Amino acid sequence: MSDGRVSLNEAQAGGPDEYPGGPRCPPEPSRSPCTDQPDLQGPSAVSFSSADLSPSPAEPSGLLSLPWEILTKIASHLPAQCVINELPKVCHVLGAVAKDSTAWQLRAQRLIGSRARFPVGPREDFDWPTACLEMEQLIRCWTEEHEAKQSREDEEHRNLEQGRGANVGGQEDAAEEVGVGAVAQGVAYGANVVVEFVMKDEEMQPVLDDQMARLRIELEDRLKDGALIEDGRVAVNADVGQEAALHGHNVFMNQENGEQAEGMEHQASTHPSAPPAVECITLPSSHIALVNSVLLLGGEGAICATASRDWNVKLWDLQAGTNGTLLDTLVKRGEFSTHRGWVWCLASEGALLASGGFDSTVRLWDLQAGGADRGLIQTGAAVLCLSCQTDVLLAGTFDKMIRMYDTRAAEPLVRSLNCHVSAVMCLTADDKYIISGSKDRTVAVYDRRAGKYLQKIHLNSYLLSMSHSGNEVWMGDGRGMLQCFSMQAGTLKHLFQFDVGHTAVVTGVHSSQGSLYTCSTDRTVKVHLPSAPPRTLCTLHHQNSIHGLSAKAGVLAVASGGVGVDIYRPRQ
């Protein structure tokens, strides 16, 4: 980076008649260069012949003759995708602009805002270009420019009227008085988040207050009775079913299957209105029971796998047809369904797709062979979460265990880990560590290379979802809160707890360098920028509890309650 700066500064050193910092024109033929300028090309560069009117390669002209700071400032107004993919194709100097870490950090700060912390975790080895690219794509899809501009103007006008006298303490008091997490976040953030939220759902704003009050009442009723009243009928909620599972797997299965058959209406949910830049489609109703898990596959998220309580896993082509096309129902030859119980979780690595179910098995499928059967693993207990790595498959089960499998071996079980005293609800891993969350309200870290547990952290609520990106781990708990941890050198450190507006269990979290998605049984999906506090760009309200989500390459898949699956993707 410093080499580029030196060459540019040397190239623009000139006589007193030049405009400082301005663009340079080619020297006239009859003019000699200034004697105090360094000789960059040897004796041949001392004079210019009438036949050669073009500037010397050592003396850039036009854009390249500008100071480095002006070049980076100009580049900061270009889309991140252009800076990353196009500028390096022009020349080496502009390619160096695309590698300027300081410029990317300034861009990220402009996107996030001056009052928010970004990244939330450690800054070492953070991928700034990718983070800025993802944030710009997220903002472009999930907000509207004129709304953001109007929100900023309203915020500035409000600050002027208040004489800029509001302090952080007053803002926090105001946030507590409002009592809604998204609004409290907007006040603490001091930006336009709240105004954007209100304007995007302007048509439904008059009923939002009543809706939030109703959600809180339903949450209290669910905690008391273990059931959620919907349309005059009693239907067991997903998180209630999991509570029952932790008291007894057999009772859980019998009770939930019976109540599901009696109380569930097999209708696809009506998806909420998305921002204009986002297209929303609902996959054709093919499952006959609740969809528990969704997973986007492929580099561009063109394929979607869905796992349901109807015991089946289905593959969908999202680019075929108006609303996607069913490719296949994954069934082993001679079987009538994918599993012999509820299919609860999915995971993939390369061409391998793994599905885990309440029939105490993990089933393997070959995506390159059109979903062909690759084998079955007996786990000994209901499978609640999965993680696929290049060398190992991890399964968290109802019997408090984490099991490691080599899917290529005749005897696949490698090791069984026991660090929790209750069911393992979620886990994530890389080539060094395994992080797991349990119903016993603990998070544990296991060192794969050393073969031992490194630490165990006790929380105030159990975890149901987690996502690991870089040095950050985001987790959703049973109270609707987001927990953010940093992970460095085997040490898991709790950083922040955020209230982003969820009023029930956070059933799904997906994080990356520049995006954060969350969903909950409070029937909402939220899209955030992953800052501290998270900046909520959009909230999608559904008719039913949300059981899971998956995001890849700007595509978002949501298990939107009932038998429906909604797909959100950038509009072409």
ChimeraX attribute file (.defattr): number of C-alpha atoms within 10 A of each C-alpha:
attribute: neighborCount
match mode: 1-to-1
recipient: residues
	/A:1	11
	/A:2	8
	/A:3	9
	/A:4	15
	/A:5	14
	/A:6	11
	/A:7	16
	/A:8	19
	/A:9	14
	/A:10	15
	/A:11	20
	/A:12	23
	/A:13	17
	/A:14	16
	/A:15	13
	/A:16	8
	/A:17	6
	/A:18	13
	/A:19	10
	/A:20	14
	/A:21	14
	/A:22	14
	/A:23	16
	/A:24	20
	/A:25	13
	/A:26	13
	/A:27	16
	/A:28	15
	/A:29	14
	/A:30	9
	/A:31	11
	/A:32	12
	/A:33	16
	/A:34	13
	/A:35	10
	/A:36	9
	/A:37	13
	/A:38	12
	/A:39	14
	/A:40	15
	/A:41	12
	/A:42	8
	/A:43	8
	/A:44	9
	/A:45	13
	/A:46	14
	/A:47	13
	/A:48	19
	/A:49	10
	/A:50	10
	/A:51	7
	/A:52	10
	/A:53	12
	/A:54	14
	/A:55	15
	/A:56	15
	/A:57	10
	/A:58	15
	/A:59	19
	/A:60	19
	/A:61	18
	/A:62	11
	/A:63	14
	/A:64	18
	/A:65	23
	/A:66	21
	/A:67	18
	/A:68	19
	/A:69	12
	/A:70	14
	/A:71	16
	/A:72	19
	/A:73	14
	/A:74	11
	/A:75	19
	/A:76	18
	/A:77	10
	/A:78	10
	/A:79	13
	/A:80	23
	/A:81	16
	/A:82	13
	/A:83	21
	/A:84	17
	/A:85	11
	/A:86	14
	/A:87	18
	/A:88	17
	/A:89	11
	/A:90	9
	/A:91	11
	/A:92	12
	/A:93	19
	/A:94	20
	/A:95	18
	/A:96	17
	/A:97	24
	/A:98	23
	/A:99	16
	/A:100	15
	/A:101	14
	/A:102	11
	/A:103	19
	/A:104	23
	/A:105	17
	/A:106	15
	/A:107	21
	/A:108	22
	/A:109	17
	/A:110	11
	/A:111	14
	/A:112	23
	/A:113	17
	/A:114	13
	/A:115	14
	/A:116	19
	/A:117	15
	/A:118	21
	/A:119	21
	/A:120	20
	/A:121	23
	/A:122	14
	/A:123	11
	/A:124	9
	/A:125	8
	/A:126	14
	/A:127	14
	/A:128	23
	/A:129	24
	/A:130	17
	/A:131	21
	/A:132	25
	/A:133	21
	/A:134	21
	/A:135	24
	/A:136	20
	/A:137	18
	/A:138	20
	/A:139	19
	/A:140	15
	/A:141	21
	/A:142	21
	/A:143	20
	/A:144	17
	/A:145	12
	/A:146	10
	/A:147	17
	/A:148	18
	/A:149	13
	/A:150	15
	/A:151	20
	/A:152	17
	/A:153	13
	/A:154	14
	/A:155	16
	/A:156	15
	/A:157	12
	/A:158	12
	/A:159	14
	/A:160	11
	/A:161	10
	/A:162	10
	/A:163	9
	/A:164	10
	/A:165	10
	/A:166	10
	/A:167	9
	/A:168	13
	/A:169	10
	/A:170	13
	/A:171	18
	/A:172	15
	/A:173	13
	/A:174	15
	/A:175	19
	/A:176	13
	/A:177	10
	/A:178	13
	/A:179	11
	/A:180	17
	/A:181	19
	/A:182	22
	/A:183	22
	/A:184	23
	/A:185	25
	/A:186	22
	/A:187	21
	/A:188	20
	/A:189	22
	/A:190	18
	/A:191	22
	/A:192	24
	/A:193	21
	/A:194	21
	/A:195	18
	/A:196	24
	/A:197	21
	/A:198	17
	/A:199	16
	/A:200	21
	/A:201	18
	/A:202	11
	/A:203	9
	/A:204	11
	/A:205	14
	/A:206	11
	/A:207	10
	/A:208	13
	/A:209	11
	/A:210	11
	/A:211	13
	/A:212	15
	/A:213	12
	/A:214	12
	/A:215	17
	/A:216	15
	/A:217	12
	/A:218	18
	/A:219	20
	/A:220	13
	/A:221	14
	/A:222	17
	/A:223	12
	/A:224	9
	/A:225	11
	/A:226	17
	/A:227	20
	/A:228	19
	/A:229	14
	/A:230	13
	/A:231	7
	/A:232	7
	/A:233	11
	/A:234	14
	/A:235	19
	/A:236	20
	/A:237	21
	/A:238	19
	/A:239	22
	/A:240	17
	/A:241	17
	/A:242	17
	/A:243	14
	/A:244	17
	/A:245	19
	/A:246	15
	/A:247	10
	/A:248	12
	/A:249	16
	/A:250	11
	/A:251	12
	/A:252	17
	/A:253	16
	/A:254	10
	/A:255	14
	/A:256	21
	/A:257	16
	/A:258	10
	/A:259	13
	/A:260	16
	/A:261	11
	/A:262	11
	/A:263	13
	/A:264	17
	/A:265	14
	/A:266	15
	/A:267	15
	/A:268	22
	/A:269	19
	/A:270	14
	/A:271	20
	/A:272	14
	/A:273	14
	/A:274	20
	/A:275	20
	/A:276	14
	/A:277	15
	/A:278	20
	/A:279	16
	/A:280	21
	/A:281	17
	/A:282	20
	/A:283	21
	/A:284	16
	/A:285	15
	/A:286	12
	/A:287	23
	/A:288	18
	/A:289	24
	/A:290	26
	/A:291	29
	/A:292	27
	/A:293	28
	/A:294	30
	/A:295	25
	/A:296	25
	/A:297	24
	/A:298	15
	/A:299	10
	/A:300	11
	/A:301	21
	/A:302	17
	/A:303	20
	/A:304	23
	/A:305	25
	/A:306	27
	/A:307	28
	/A:308	27
	/A:309	24
	/A:310	21
	/A:311	22
	/A:312	25
	/A:313	26
	/A:314	20
	/A:315	23
	/A:316	22
	/A:317	19
	/A:318	20
	/A:319	12
	/A:320	13
	/A:321	9
	/A:322	10
	/A:323	17
	/A:324	19
	/A:325	16
	/A:326	20
	/A:327	17
	/A:328	14
	/A:329	17
	/A:330	23
	/A:331	19
	/A:332	19
	/A:333	10
	/A:334	6
	/A:335	10
	/A:336	12
	/A:337	16
	/A:338	24
	/A:339	26
	/A:340	17
	/A:341	21
	/A:342	26
	/A:343	29
	/A:344	25
	/A:345	26
	/A:346	25
	/A:347	24
	/A:348	22
	/A:349	16
	/A:350	14
	/A:351	14
	/A:352	17
	/A:353	21
	/A:354	22
	/A:355	27
	/A:356	29
	/A:357	29
	/A:358	23
	/A:359	19
	/A:360	21
	/A:361	22
	/A:362	24
	/A:363	22
	/A:364	23
	/A:365	22
	/A:366	16
	/A:367	18
	/A:368	10
	/A:369	10
	/A:370	13
	/A:371	21
	/A:372	15
	/A:373	18
	/A:374	17
	/A:375	14
	/A:376	16
	/A:377	16
	/A:378	14
	/A:379	23
	/A:380	13
	/A:381	18
	/A:382	26
	/A:383	30
	/A:384	24
	/A:385	26
	/A:386	26
	/A:387	22
	/A:388	21
	/A:389	15
	/A:390	12
	/A:391	12
	/A:392	20
	/A:393	23
	/A:394	24
	/A:395	28
	/A:396	28
	/A:397	27
	/A:398	25
	/A:399	19
	/A:400	20
	/A:401	23
	/A:402	26
	/A:403	19
	/A:404	19
	/A:405	21
	/A:406	16
	/A:407	19
	/A:408	11
	/A:409	9
	/A:410	7
	/A:411	10
	/A:412	16
	/A:413	18
	/A:414	14
	/A:415	13
	/A:416	13
	/A:417	15
	/A:418	14
	/A:419	20
	/A:420	21
	/A:421	14
	/A:422	19
	/A:423	22
	/A:424	29
	/A:425	24
	/A:426	25
	/A:427	28
	/A:428	21
	/A:429	20
	/A:430	15
	/A:431	12
	/A:432	12
	/A:433	20
	/A:434	19
	/A:435	23
	/A:436	25
	/A:437	29
	/A:438	26
	/A:439	23
	/A:440	19
	/A:441	18
	/A:442	21
	/A:443	23
	/A:444	19
	/A:445	23
	/A:446	21
	/A:447	16
	/A:448	14
	/A:449	9
	/A:450	10
	/A:451	11
	/A:452	11
	/A:453	18
	/A:454	14
	/A:455	15
	/A:456	17
	/A:457	13
	/A:458	11
	/A:459	15
	/A:460	11
	/A:461	17
	/A:462	21
	/A:463	31
	/A:464	24
	/A:465	27
	/A:466	26
	/A:467	21
	/A:468	21
	/A:469	16
	/A:470	17
	/A:471	20
	/A:472	24
	/A:473	25
	/A:474	23
	/A:475	28
	/A:476	29
	/A:477	24
	/A:478	22
	/A:479	16
	/A:480	25
	/A:481	22
	/A:482	24
	/A:483	19
	/A:484	22
	/A:485	20
	/A:486	21
	/A:487	20
	/A:488	14
	/A:489	8
	/A:490	16
	/A:491	12
	/A:492	21
	/A:493	15
	/A:494	15
	/A:495	14
	/A:496	15
	/A:497	16
	/A:498	16
	/A:499	19
	/A:500	23
	/A:501	22
	/A:502	25
	/A:503	22
	/A:504	23
	/A:505	26
	/A:506	30
	/A:507	27
	/A:508	26
	/A:509	25
	/A:510	24
	/A:511	22
	/A:512	22
	/A:513	22
	/A:514	25
	/A:515	24
	/A:516	23
	/A:517	21
	/A:518	28
	/A:519	31
	/A:520	26
	/A:521	27
	/A:522	25
	/A:523	20
	/A:524	23
	/A:525	25
	/A:526	20
	/A:527	22
	/A:528	23
	/A:529	26
	/A:530	27
	/A:531	20
	/A:532	21
	/A:533	22
	/A:534	25
	/A:535	24
	/A:536	26
	/A:537	21
	/A:538	24
	/A:539	22
	/A:540	16
	/A:541	19
	/A:542	19
	/A:543	17
	/A:544	21
	/A:545	24
	/A:546	30
	/A:547	26
	/A:548	28
	/A:549	27
	/A:550	23
	/A:551	24
	/A:552	18
	/A:553	15
	/A:554	16
	/A:555	17
	/A:556	22
	/A:557	26
	/A:558	27
	/A:559	29
	/A:560	34
	/A:561	27
	/A:562	25
	/A:563	25
	/A:564	27
	/A:565	28
	/A:566	23
	/A:567	25
	/A:568	18
	/A:569	20
	/A:570	19
	/A:571	11
	/A:572	6
